[in-house]
Amino acid sequence: MVSSETLRRGARVAVILAGFVAGFLLMAGLYGFVFPERLVERGLGSVSTAYLVSAVLLVTGAAGMYLQRYVTRRFIDGA
């Protein structure tokens, strides 16, 4: 059987990795808002498409950061 301490350590590692992914999504979204013309050069159809993709990345990254904080407070720190 796996001990609860081992599960807690695994959960912490998973939350840290999720934070890196969410941070990457946030930074990619910010990059798209600051340099939309570079995204158009790389194959997106237009500047408005670049802004739309950037907005989706920003919202997804922000939601990931929020979920990371929620899981940390609720399940790891509170356990």
C-alpha positions as CSV (number, residue, x, y, z in Angstrom):
1,M,0.0,0.0,0.0
2,V,1.2,3.5,-0.7
3,S,1.5,5.8,2.3
4,S,-0.4,9.1,2.5
5,E,2.9,11.0,2.6
6,T,4.0,9.5,-0.7
7,L,0.6,10.5,-2.2
8,R,1.0,14.0,-0.8
9,R,4.5,14.3,-2.3
10,G,3.3,13.1,-5.7
11,A,0.4,15.6,-5.6
12,R,2.9,18.4,-4.8
13,V,5.0,17.4,-7.9
14,A,1.9,17.3,-10.0
15,V,0.8,20.8,-8.8
16,I,4.3,22.2,-9.5
17,L,4.2,20.8,-13.0
18,A,0.7,22.2,-13.6
19,G,2.0,25.6,-12.5
20,F,4.8,25.5,-15.0
21,V,2.3,24.6,-17.8
22,A,-0.1,27.3,-16.7
23,G,2.7,29.8,-16.6
24,F,3.9,28.9,-20.1
25,L,0.3,29.4,-21.4
26,L,0.1,32.8,-19.7
27,M,3.5,33.8,-21.2
28,A,2.5,32.5,-24.7
29,G,-0.7,34.5,-24.5
30,L,1.1,37.7,-23.4
31,Y,3.6,37.2,-26.3
32,G,0.7,37.0,-28.7
33,F,-0.8,40.2,-27.5
34,V,2.5,42.1,-27.6
35,F,3.7,40.7,-30.9
36,P,0.6,39.6,-32.9
37,E,2.4,40.2,-36.2
38,R,4.9,37.6,-35.4
39,L,2.2,35.0,-35.0
40,V,0.7,36.0,-38.3
41,E,4.2,35.5,-39.9
42,R,4.3,32.0,-38.4
43,G,1.1,30.9,-40.0
44,L,-2.0,32.4,-38.3
45,G,-4.3,33.9,-40.8
46,S,-4.7,37.5,-39.5
47,V,-4.0,39.7,-36.6
48,S,-7.5,39.2,-35.2
49,T,-6.9,35.4,-35.2
50,A,-3.6,36.1,-33.3
51,Y,-5.5,38.1,-30.7
52,L,-8.2,35.4,-30.4
53,V,-5.6,32.7,-29.9
54,S,-3.7,34.8,-27.4
55,A,-6.9,35.5,-25.4
56,V,-7.6,31.8,-25.3
57,L,-4.1,31.1,-24.1
58,L,-4.3,33.8,-21.4
59,V,-7.7,32.6,-20.1
60,T,-6.5,29.0,-20.0
61,G,-3.3,29.9,-18.2
62,A,-5.1,32.1,-15.7
63,A,-7.6,29.3,-15.0
64,G,-4.7,26.8,-14.6
65,M,-3.0,29.2,-12.1
66,Y,-6.3,29.5,-10.1
67,L,-6.8,25.8,-10.1
68,Q,-3.3,25.3,-8.9
69,R,-3.8,27.6,-6.0
70,Y,-7.1,26.0,-5.2
71,V,-5.8,22.5,-5.2
72,T,-2.8,23.5,-3.1
73,R,-4.9,25.2,-0.5
74,R,-7.6,22.6,-0.4
75,F,-5.9,19.3,-0.7
76,I,-2.2,19.7,0.0
77,D,-1.9,22.4,2.7
78,G,-5.2,21.5,4.3
79,A,-4.6,17.8,4.4
